[in-house]
Amino acid sequence: MDINLKGKVALVTGATGDLGRVMAKTLAECGADVIIHYNRNADKAAELTETIHQMGRRALAVQADITSQPSITTMRILLQQENLMPDIVVANAVSSYTWTTILEQSADDFISQFQSTVMQNVYLSKSFIPHLISQNSGRYIAINTECAQLANPGSAAYVAGKKEIRDWLLNRGRPILFSTAMMPAAAAAIIEAFDMLDESDVHTSTLWNNARHFKGLLKDAGFDIGQSETPITPVIVGDEKLTIMFSKTLLERGVFVSAIVFPTVAKGTGRIRCMVSALHTFGQLEKAARIITETGKELGII
């Protein structure tokens, strides 16, 4: 992707940290002038400033306390005087601690974390969003880690954000490539499902009837459907790339089935995962099975 930020100015808070330095240099590579915010690490800020100068871009190191509105206001005034108001604001800075469990962690650490993540965005917004509005263009990007370190082994965390950030994390954040953390909305749906099951078994019996019918259709077509003992019906393909192509082609033809590949399953055992529901009719399942079969033959899966 070719991103041209020539003529733009970007402010990166916490620019002397590992992630901040990468973002600052990447923005400069795309043509932007960069405001390098730091709190205590003046030496690294000066080093990064020189690096960006050598890249042919303008760079200015500015000290500010991101947990203080007056300090951020002072930074904004300085940037106005330098005629270097940002078109892009990246809220990246955060107070870092050695995290342990909630019971052992100091309450002051949580307050500081809140100030450096949530309130940083409030203060930056009040100082710089009016400028972006006045020029009818610009971007505000918030990148925060709000106590995710507390997700110790045996527990989990989830990320909520714009689709672009979610997609970027899934593709670039290898340590969090796969997680089974449950979202609040999913938990609420499951609780409601249990309430419905307590009232009647009609949904369960219908689901199993649908599952058995669908499994039979796929097995008769020649697919390897594994040994699933649940309504979830896998269609085992093997090759990861072919599995993804199978899933994408089926989606284009009106059948939504997820591609499940390594590392979710063992390498070389890629599959599409079909999940019927009690709301499906036999007619709908037969149509889906026909499309899956036709596509499987075209791709050489069966």
Backbone torsions as a table, in degrees:
resi	resn	phi	psi	omega
1	MET	NA	130.3	-179.8
2	ASP	-98.9	110.3	-179.8
3	ILE	-108.9	120.6	-178.5
4	ASN	-107.5	108.8	179.5
5	LEU	-111.6	22.5	179.3
6	LYS	-60.1	132.8	-179.2
7	GLY	88.4	-4.0	179.6
8	LYS	-100.1	155.6	177.4
9	VAL	-120.0	131.9	-179.1
10	ALA	-119.9	134.7	173.5
11	LEU	-106.0	125.1	176.8
12	VAL	-118.2	114.2	175.6
13	THR	-80.9	148.7	-176.2
14	GLY	63.9	36.0	-173.7
15	ALA	-72.1	-12.2	-179.5
16	THR	-89.7	-5.7	176.0
17	GLY	-77.7	172.7	-177.1
18	ASP	-58.4	-52.0	-179.2
19	LEU	-68.9	-39.7	-179.0
20	GLY	-61.1	-41.1	179.6
21	ARG	-63.3	-42.1	179.5
22	VAL	-62.3	-44.5	-179.1
23	MET	-65.2	-42.3	-179.4
24	ALA	-62.0	-45.6	180.0
25	LYS	-68.5	-35.4	178.5
26	THR	-66.1	-42.3	177.4
27	LEU	-62.0	-40.1	178.0
28	ALA	-65.7	-40.3	177.7
29	GLU	-60.5	-30.3	179.1
30	CYS	-83.5	-1.1	174.7
31	GLY	107.8	-1.6	-176.9
32	ALA	-84.3	147.4	165.4
33	ASP	-79.1	149.6	-170.0
34	VAL	-127.9	131.5	171.4
35	ILE	-95.1	118.8	-175.4
36	ILE	-99.1	102.6	178.1
37	HIS	-84.9	140.5	173.3
38	TYR	-145.1	163.7	176.7
39	ASN	-108.9	-56.9	-177.8
40	ARG	-119.2	-23.2	-170.8
41	ASN	-89.9	72.4	-177.4
42	ALA	-64.9	-35.3	-178.3
43	ASP	-63.9	-46.1	178.9
44	LYS	-66.9	-33.6	177.8
45	ALA	-64.3	-42.1	178.9
46	ALA	-65.6	-39.5	178.9
47	GLU	-64.1	-43.1	179.8
48	LEU	-68.0	-36.8	177.2
49	THR	-59.6	-45.1	179.5
50	GLU	-64.6	-40.2	179.1
51	THR	-59.7	-44.4	-178.4
52	ILE	-71.1	-34.1	174.1
53	HIS	-60.0	-42.2	179.8
54	GLN	-66.5	-19.8	176.8
55	MET	-83.6	-0.4	178.2
56	GLY	86.6	14.5	-179.8
57	ARG	-114.8	155.5	176.1
58	ARG	-78.5	140.1	179.1
59	ALA	-141.3	142.2	179.5
60	LEU	-138.0	124.0	177.4
61	ALA	-90.1	130.6	-177.4
62	VAL	-132.8	129.6	178.0
63	GLN	-91.5	138.4	175.7
64	ALA	-163.2	152.0	174.6
65	ASP	-94.7	110.9	-173.8
66	ILE	-71.6	-8.7	177.7
67	THR	-94.3	7.9	-176.8
68	SER	-127.2	119.7	177.5
69	GLN	-61.8	-44.1	178.0
70	PRO	-59.0	-38.8	-179.6
71	SER	-66.1	-41.8	178.6
72	ILE	-69.0	-35.1	176.4
73	THR	-62.9	-41.3	177.2
74	THR	-61.7	-39.9	177.4
75	MET	-62.4	-42.1	180.0
76	ARG	-63.3	-41.5	179.8
77	ILE	-62.4	-42.2	178.0
78	LEU	-61.0	-43.0	-179.3
79	LEU	-66.9	-35.4	175.6
80	GLN	-63.7	-41.3	179.3
81	GLN	-66.3	-31.7	179.5
82	GLU	-85.4	0.5	-175.5
83	ASN	53.9	47.4	-175.2
84	LEU	-135.6	43.5	177.5
85	MET	-70.3	136.4	-172.7
86	PRO	-76.4	143.9	169.7
87	ASP	-92.5	-21.8	180.0
88	ILE	-129.8	126.4	177.3
89	VAL	-116.5	122.0	178.2
90	VAL	-113.7	108.1	179.2
91	ALA	-85.8	97.2	-172.6
92	ASN	-118.0	-22.0	-174.9
93	ALA	-65.6	150.4	177.2
94	VAL	-158.4	145.9	173.9
95	SER	-76.9	129.7	-175.5
96	SER	-107.4	141.7	178.7
97	TYR	-138.2	164.1	168.9
98	THR	-85.9	107.0	-172.9
99	TRP	-87.0	144.4	174.6
100	THR	-127.4	-139.4	179.5
101	THR	-90.4	164.2	-180.0
102	ILE	-58.5	-39.9	-177.3
103	LEU	-66.9	-29.9	-176.3
104	GLU	-95.3	-21.6	-175.8
105	GLN	-75.5	141.6	177.7
106	SER	-66.1	138.6	178.1
107	ALA	-62.1	-31.3	179.0
108	ASP	-62.4	-32.0	178.7
109	ASP	-64.9	-39.0	179.2
110	PHE	-67.8	-38.9	178.1
111	ILE	-63.9	-43.9	178.4
112	SER	-63.7	-40.0	178.6
113	GLN	-62.4	-41.9	178.0
114	PHE	-62.8	-43.4	-179.9
115	GLN	-62.9	-41.2	-174.0
116	SER	-83.2	-12.2	177.8
117	THR	-108.5	-67.8	-176.5
118	VAL	-66.2	-53.4	-174.8
119	MET	-71.0	-28.5	173.6
120	GLN	-54.7	-44.7	-179.1
121	ASN	-67.2	-35.4	176.5
122	VAL	-63.8	-48.6	-177.2
123	TYR	-66.5	-43.6	178.6
124	LEU	-63.9	-40.3	179.7
125	SER	-61.3	-46.4	-179.5
126	LYS	-63.1	-31.4	-177.4
127	SER	-85.2	-33.1	-170.5
128	PHE	-119.6	-22.9	179.6
129	ILE	-61.4	-39.7	177.7
130	PRO	-55.5	-36.2	178.0
131	HIS	-66.4	-42.4	179.1
132	LEU	-63.5	-39.5	178.7
133	ILE	-65.8	-41.4	-177.0
134	SER	-63.4	-31.1	179.2
135	GLN	-97.9	2.3	175.6
136	ASN	56.9	33.7	176.8
137	SER	-165.5	163.4	177.9
138	GLY	130.7	172.5	180.0
139	ARG	-138.5	139.5	172.6
140	TYR	-118.8	119.1	-175.6
141	ILE	-119.9	119.7	179.9
142	ALA	-104.4	122.0	177.7
143	ILE	-123.6	105.5	-175.1
144	ASN	-128.5	151.6	173.4
145	THR	-121.5	94.0	-174.7
146	GLU	-94.6	85.0	175.1
147	CYS	63.6	24.1	177.2
148	ALA	-64.5	-18.1	179.5
149	GLN	-63.8	-17.4	-179.1
150	LEU	-76.1	-3.8	177.4
151	ALA	-79.0	77.5	-179.0
152	ASN	-75.3	168.1	176.9
153	PRO	-52.2	132.3	-177.8
154	GLY	97.1	-8.8	175.0
155	SER	-128.4	-179.9	-175.7
156	ALA	-154.0	167.2	178.0
157	ALA	-133.0	162.1	175.7
158	TYR	-133.5	160.6	-177.9
159	VAL	-115.8	132.8	174.3
160	ALA	-116.9	131.3	-179.5
161	GLY	-177.7	-173.7	178.5
162	LYS	-67.2	154.4	-176.4
163	LYS	-56.1	-39.0	-177.7
164	GLU	-62.7	-40.7	178.9
165	ILE	-69.1	-41.3	178.4
166	ARG	-59.5	-46.6	-179.2
167	ASP	-64.5	-39.8	179.8
168	TRP	-63.1	-43.4	-179.9
169	LEU	-63.7	-42.5	-179.1
170	LEU	-62.6	-35.4	-175.2
171	ASN	-91.2	-24.9	-175.4
172	ARG	-112.8	-25.3	-177.2
173	GLY	-89.5	77.6	-172.6
174	ARG	-56.4	-39.0	-179.9
175	PRO	-63.1	-19.9	179.6
176	ILE	-117.6	29.0	-178.0
177	LEU	-60.8	-36.5	-176.0
178	PHE	-135.4	130.1	178.9
179	SER	-147.6	146.9	176.1
180	THR	-108.6	24.2	177.9
181	ALA	-60.8	138.2	-177.1
182	MET	-95.0	133.7	177.7
183	MET	-82.6	152.2	179.2
184	PRO	-55.5	-39.4	-179.2
185	ALA	-63.3	-38.1	178.8
186	ALA	-67.1	-39.8	178.4
187	ALA	-62.1	-41.3	179.2
188	ALA	-63.9	-40.6	179.5
189	ALA	-64.9	-38.9	-180.0
190	ILE	-66.8	-40.5	177.8
191	ILE	-60.9	-43.3	177.9
192	GLU	-63.9	-37.9	178.9
193	ALA	-63.1	-41.0	177.5
194	PHE	-62.2	-39.9	177.8
195	ASP	-61.2	-41.4	179.4
196	MET	-66.1	-38.4	-180.0
197	LEU	-67.1	-32.1	178.0
198	ASP	-66.5	-27.6	-176.4
199	GLU	-82.5	-33.4	-175.2
200	SER	-163.1	153.2	176.5
201	ASP	-101.4	9.6	-176.7
202	VAL	-62.5	-38.3	-179.3
203	HIS	-66.7	-41.4	-179.2
204	THR	-65.2	-45.7	-178.7
205	SER	-65.7	-38.8	177.9
206	THR	-65.5	-40.8	178.5
207	LEU	-59.5	-46.9	-178.2
208	TRP	-67.5	-36.4	175.7
209	ASN	-61.4	-44.0	178.3
210	ASN	-63.7	-43.4	-177.8
211	ALA	-63.0	-45.9	-179.8
212	ARG	-63.1	-39.8	179.5
213	HIS	-64.2	-45.1	-177.5
214	PHE	-67.8	-43.2	178.1
215	LYS	-59.1	-41.8	-179.8
216	GLY	-63.3	-40.0	179.3
217	LEU	-62.2	-44.9	-178.0
218	LEU	-70.8	-39.6	179.3
219	LYS	-65.2	-41.7	178.9
220	ASP	-64.7	-27.4	179.8
221	ALA	-76.1	-12.7	177.9
222	GLY	106.2	7.1	179.8
223	PHE	-79.8	150.5	171.3
224	ASP	-86.0	108.2	-178.0
225	ILE	-104.6	14.6	175.1
226	GLY	65.8	-153.6	-176.8
227	GLN	-122.9	35.7	-177.1
228	SER	-60.8	133.0	177.2
229	GLU	-109.2	19.8	178.4
230	THR	-126.0	171.6	176.7
231	PRO	-64.2	-14.4	175.9
232	ILE	-70.0	126.8	-177.8
233	THR	-116.5	108.4	176.3
234	PRO	-82.4	146.0	169.2
235	VAL	-116.1	104.0	-172.0
236	ILE	-79.8	123.5	-177.8
237	VAL	-104.7	-45.1	-178.8
238	GLY	106.7	-79.8	-177.4
239	ASP	-65.8	129.8	-175.8
240	GLU	-64.3	-46.2	-178.7
241	LYS	-64.0	-40.4	178.8
242	LEU	-66.3	-36.3	178.2
243	THR	-61.7	-45.7	-179.8
244	ILE	-65.4	-41.4	177.6
245	MET	-62.2	-41.3	178.5
246	PHE	-58.5	-48.7	-179.2
247	SER	-62.5	-45.4	-178.8
248	LYS	-64.8	-41.5	180.0
249	THR	-64.8	-40.8	178.7
250	LEU	-64.7	-37.9	178.1
251	LEU	-63.0	-41.8	177.4
252	GLU	-61.4	-25.3	-178.2
253	ARG	-99.6	10.1	172.9
254	GLY	94.2	11.2	178.8
255	VAL	-118.7	116.5	-178.7
256	PHE	-96.4	110.1	175.3
257	VAL	-137.1	136.3	-175.3
258	SER	-79.5	141.0	172.3
259	ALA	-85.9	124.8	179.6
260	ILE	-114.9	113.7	-176.1
261	VAL	-130.7	175.2	176.5
262	PHE	-54.0	135.3	12.3
263	PRO	-96.2	8.1	178.5
264	THR	-65.1	-37.4	174.4
265	VAL	-125.5	168.3	-178.4
266	ALA	-59.9	146.3	-179.6
267	LYS	-58.1	134.9	179.8
268	GLY	85.1	7.4	178.5
269	THR	-123.0	31.4	179.6
270	GLY	-54.0	148.3	-177.2
271	ARG	-154.8	160.1	167.4
272	ILE	-98.5	144.8	-176.8
273	ARG	-110.9	115.6	-178.3
274	CYS	-101.6	129.1	180.0
275	MET	-126.5	107.7	177.2
276	VAL	-83.6	166.2	177.3
277	SER	-132.5	171.6	178.5
278	ALA	-70.2	-14.6	-177.9
279	LEU	-86.4	-15.7	178.4
280	HIS	-70.0	146.5	172.8
281	THR	-97.2	161.2	176.3
282	PHE	-59.4	-36.5	179.4
283	GLY	-62.0	-42.3	178.7
284	GLN	-65.7	-41.4	-179.6
285	LEU	-66.4	-38.5	178.8
286	GLU	-67.4	-37.4	176.9
287	LYS	-65.1	-44.5	179.4
288	ALA	-62.3	-43.2	-179.9
289	ALA	-63.6	-36.5	179.0
290	ARG	-65.7	-43.2	179.2
291	ILE	-65.8	-42.0	178.7
292	ILE	-62.2	-41.6	-179.8
293	THR	-65.6	-46.1	180.0
294	GLU	-61.7	-43.3	-179.6
295	THR	-67.6	-40.3	178.5
296	GLY	-60.5	-37.7	178.0
297	LYS	-69.3	-41.0	179.6
298	GLU	-61.4	-37.2	-177.0
299	LEU	-89.6	0.5	177.5
300	GLY	76.4	21.9	-179.9
301	ILE	-80.0	-34.4	174.2
302	ILE	-128.5	NA	NA
